[in-house]
Amino acid sequence: MIRILLALTATLWAATARAEIEVQEITSPGGIDAWLVESHEIPFVAVEALFAGGASLDREGKRGAVNLMTALIEEGSGDMTAREFQRELERLAARFSYDVYDDALSVSARFLSENRDESVDLLNQSLTDPAFDETAIERVRSQVLANIRSRAQNPNDIASETFYREAFGNHPYGSDISGTLESVEGLTRDDLVQAFDDTVVRDRIHVAIVGDITPEAAGEMLDEMFEGLPETGPELPEEVEVGIEGGTTVIDFPSPQSVAFFGHEGLERDDPDYFAAYILNEILGGSGRQSILMEEVREKRGLTYGVGTYLVPKEHAELYLGSVSSANDRVAQAIDVIRAEWAEMQENGVTAEQLEEAKTYITGAYPLRFDGNARIAEILVGMQFTGLPADYIETRNAQIEAVTLEEINRVASELLAPEELHFVVVGQPEGLGETN
Amino acid sequence: MIFRPLLLPLLLLFAGPLAAQEDDVTTYTLDNGMEVVVIEDHRAPVVTHMVWYRAGSADEPPGQSGVAHFLEHLLFKATDDLESGEFSDTVAAQGGSDNAFTSYDYTGYFQRVAADRLELMMEMEADRMNDLRLTPEDIVTERDVILEERNQRVDSNPGALAQEQIRAAQYLNHRYGLPIIGWRHEMEELDMEDALSFYDLYYSPNNAILVVAGDVEPEEVLEMAQEHYGPIPAEDQLPERFRSTEPPQRAARRLTFSDPRVAQPYLVRSYIAPERDAGAQEEAAALVYLAELLGGSPFTSELGQALQFDSDIAVYSGAGYDGISLDSTTFTVSVAPQPDVTLEEAEAAMEEVLASFLEDGPDAEAMERIRTQLKASEIYARDNVQGLARRYGQALTSGLTVEDVQAWPDILQEVTAEDVMEAARGVLRPEGSVTAYVTPETQETAAAETQEETQ
């Protein structure tokens, strides 16, 4: 069906590219809202669920509890041990994964149509009755501790952790979600049960379902999947100021190359200027096409393999971040170029041609994202989490197109602040003094 | 055993979709020898266009390690029709994305665009197959970029540095023992002539495979391919693909890689192993099971259960095998011990698991679970048409045929416990192995600590 439609409209594509998916907003008999895309070509279903809050719900002094708890969800539930649970998952050929981020805990599930009921029961069991068995806790704790020790020796992790600590201090954003060796060693089973009760709650859930299932069956499935969850959890943390100032932090690390993590304050996802800022970032340091920074730092000067920037609108604070790696004797030059381009862009903005090219790319790339059940489910649940309506898929490109040259250049002058850029450099950089 | 009866209906149900999948693949060969594989997936109006060359780092001339990858970077520079960078800019102007990759046996280029932009991609990709126009400045800056890439991917990563040493020890005579990105001292000397002679010889239609996957009609793809790739003459000097091959390996090798940046010590045991060969994939299929049985899931595999559940020896254990390779590949097992366990103790525990597996053979239930999972993987794989495209590209540049790729799922289903044991006995031989300790300690400090303990 899609093919015929395309053949008729092929010549119009440049201007009218559309993602050809139909999102149905459904509510289960038990009252759970979800977005559904029916796709019966392949006999499986992809479900993505997000519980808002995530690691930001760690209680004071318990940093890492939500992370360790999340890793334990797949380590046995009901009357199944970890091994029994995993064997059952393998027998059903279902794939569940549980991940946690700063502001959300995510559950990804894929299961065969044929095994849907059994798979959903198993998923429900893991989300409502995790065992938190003492031996599993110790086993997973030792894995988390090993990760923390590895992060402490990884220049990229050292750089980003330092930046976030300087920016957010004691707020949960100021430290990695894994916690510290001390905090993780101190976590008890009660702390993990508390973290679970705080996080996996019904009124913070967002769900997207894509695949071989009807709306009626999806509704029943939702109720079975989430039956037994507590209604609500504690308050989410408060907004936090970005407390980092312009300057450079150097951390000595034995490596031929230095890693630099940099940034300053960004803007909120629901800021009216967000689309302008999004296009601006695409031009300055985005990853989708040749950005100004890639051109200046890599193509013209060969100073790096990669440099990129990104807007990071978190739930309670907003950042504009970037990273670059360069040989120790060249990283100072790479940083100079980045600062200079930041200042140039703030002062002179983009050209009409750059704006048009970026719009063409951004609007053309958008429909290409929707090319697989699992991928579509991820995008849809992300939209719900961000507070976007289902018809955003149809209106989004028009909002990009509506950004004017005056608007984007006003946003460039307001958002970009070269003197506020803070660089955390990990390595043994030459000719780079520490400031601030 | 209670799960066994449920498996039978599963097998029957899956037969349908698997057969249908093969119907979605159409192949052609152009007059100049270029192979064409078209994979249809009409769910989204998107197409992936890939050109794969049967030329990777293992095809490089001596002294020029890294030139295959260097050339991959240089292919984004100017041609007679396009300015430097214009290729990617044009893809981006269509909303598409593009990139390239280099491995031991292949170099590949791909673009992902709206389905009706396919022809433009072909036009540009055909152009740079023959008409690259490099400048001396391109060579100098891009060589700096690949050196920075080496800095980032390898020299900043002790695990990657260790891996280079392990492969160098594993292969006695084959170019697989050299890193794809190249040894730094040879990368620094790569020049225009090195890049162009590799280009002139290998970047030819009779050495290339076109894979187009997505919302396309095979006949239309063929027509476009004939128009754009068809006129490029075949390379009549293209050599038969021949590399120095491995002699029988007769001695177990051991090495210790020390780097203060190693946070979590671990050990890797790598065995020389057979690869998937055209018409003969059975042994490789058995090795896929062996890897899963020994170290696939930390919860249910032999190593995971013995070292992470029944004892507190390891924080991580695993096994790996990738059978897609033109020549001999490797089978690896690895263990990261708990902080209070030494690498020697971890190795001894790992040996015990391998020995008892060779003694007892695979658990029947585990065999069936893996069989079910492999069958389901085929269904999940259909959700990612780019992944399917890569599967064909890799296979066809590694000595396999389309028929081999399509036979593979069935061959996997037919593997028996006896096949696994035979393959295990063939591969898990000390003489074919390299055992590496990756540790933050230098050998001197490790020796000193041992002395202190004994005093």
Chai-1 contact restraints between the chains, C-beta under 6 A:
chainA,res_idxA,chainB,res_idxB,connection_type,confidence,min_distance_angstrom,max_distance_angstrom,comment,restraint_id
A,I2,B,H42,contact,1.0,0.0,6.0,A-B,restraint_1
A,R3,B,H42,contact,1.0,0.0,6.0,A-B,restraint_2
A,L6,B,P45,contact,1.0,0.0,6.0,A-B,restraint_3
A,A10,B,D116,contact,1.0,0.0,6.0,A-B,restraint_4
A,W13,B,A114,contact,1.0,0.0,6.0,A-B,restraint_5
A,W13,B,D116,contact,1.0,0.0,6.0,A-B,restraint_6
A,E41,B,R43,contact,1.0,0.0,6.0,A-B,restraint_7
A,I42,B,R382,contact,1.0,0.0,6.0,A-B,restraint_8
A,F44,B,I379,contact,1.0,0.0,6.0,A-B,restraint_9
A,A82,B,F299,contact,1.0,0.0,6.0,A-B,restraint_10
A,R83,B,F299,contact,1.0,0.0,6.0,A-B,restraint_11
A,Q86,B,F299,contact,1.0,0.0,6.0,A-B,restraint_12
A,Q86,B,T300,contact,1.0,0.0,6.0,A-B,restraint_13
A,R87,B,T300,contact,1.0,0.0,6.0,A-B,restraint_14
A,E90,B,R369,contact,1.0,0.0,6.0,A-B,restraint_15
A,E90,B,Q373,contact,1.0,0.0,6.0,A-B,restraint_16
A,R91,B,F3,contact,1.0,0.0,6.0,A-B,restraint_17
A,R91,B,R369,contact,1.0,0.0,6.0,A-B,restraint_18
A,A93,B,T372,contact,1.0,0.0,6.0,A-B,restraint_19
A,A93,B,Q373,contact,1.0,0.0,6.0,A-B,restraint_20
A,A93,B,A376,contact,1.0,0.0,6.0,A-B,restraint_21
A,E114,B,L13,contact,1.0,0.0,6.0,A-B,restraint_22
A,S142,B,V315,contact,1.0,0.0,6.0,A-B,restraint_23
A,S142,B,Q338,contact,1.0,0.0,6.0,A-B,restraint_24
A,Q143,B,V315,contact,1.0,0.0,6.0,A-B,restraint_25
A,A146,B,Q264,contact,1.0,0.0,6.0,A-B,restraint_26
A,A146,B,V315,contact,1.0,0.0,6.0,A-B,restraint_27
A,R149,B,A263,contact,1.0,0.0,6.0,A-B,restraint_28
A,S150,B,A263,contact,1.0,0.0,6.0,A-B,restraint_29
A,S150,B,Q264,contact,1.0,0.0,6.0,A-B,restraint_30
A,Q153,B,R261,contact,1.0,0.0,6.0,A-B,restraint_31
A,Q153,B,A263,contact,1.0,0.0,6.0,A-B,restraint_32
A,S255,B,S156,contact,1.0,0.0,6.0,A-B,restraint_33
A,P256,B,N151,contact,1.0,0.0,6.0,A-B,restraint_34
A,P256,B,D155,contact,1.0,0.0,6.0,A-B,restraint_35
A,Q257,B,N151,contact,1.0,0.0,6.0,A-B,restraint_36
A,Q257,B,S156,contact,1.0,0.0,6.0,A-B,restraint_37
A,R289,B,A92,contact,1.0,0.0,6.0,A-B,restraint_38
A,Q290,B,G85,contact,1.0,0.0,6.0,A-B,restraint_39
A,Q290,B,S88,contact,1.0,0.0,6.0,A-B,restraint_40
A,R298,B,V145,contact,1.0,0.0,6.0,A-B,restraint_41
A,G302,B,T141,contact,1.0,0.0,6.0,A-B,restraint_42
A,G302,B,D144,contact,1.0,0.0,6.0,A-B,restraint_43
A,G302,B,V145,contact,1.0,0.0,6.0,A-B,restraint_44
A,T304,B,E148,contact,1.0,0.0,6.0,A-B,restraint_45
A,Y305,B,V145,contact,1.0,0.0,6.0,A-B,restraint_46
A,Y305,B,E148,contact,1.0,0.0,6.0,A-B,restraint_47
A,Y305,B,E149,contact,1.0,0.0,6.0,A-B,restraint_48
A,Y305,B,Q152,contact,1.0,0.0,6.0,A-B,restraint_49
A,S325,B,Q152,contact,1.0,0.0,6.0,A-B,restraint_50
A,A327,B,N151,contact,1.0,0.0,6.0,A-B,restraint_51
A,T360,B,A93,contact,1.0,0.0,6.0,A-B,restraint_52
A,Y361,B,A92,contact,1.0,0.0,6.0,A-B,restraint_53
A,Y361,B,G95,contact,1.0,0.0,6.0,A-B,restraint_54
A,G364,B,Q94,contact,1.0,0.0,6.0,A-B,restraint_55
A,G364,B,G95,contact,1.0,0.0,6.0,A-B,restraint_56
A,A365,B,G95,contact,1.0,0.0,6.0,A-B,restraint_57
A,L368,B,V46,contact,1.0,0.0,6.0,A-B,restraint_58
A,F370,B,A44,contact,1.0,0.0,6.0,A-B,restraint_59
A,D371,B,A44,contact,1.0,0.0,6.0,A-B,restraint_60
A,D371,B,V46,contact,1.0,0.0,6.0,A-B,restraint_61
A,G372,B,D383,contact,1.0,0.0,6.0,A-B,restraint_62
A,G372,B,N384,contact,1.0,0.0,6.0,A-B,restraint_63
A,N373,B,D383,contact,1.0,0.0,6.0,A-B,restraint_64
A,A374,B,D383,contact,1.0,0.0,6.0,A-B,restraint_65
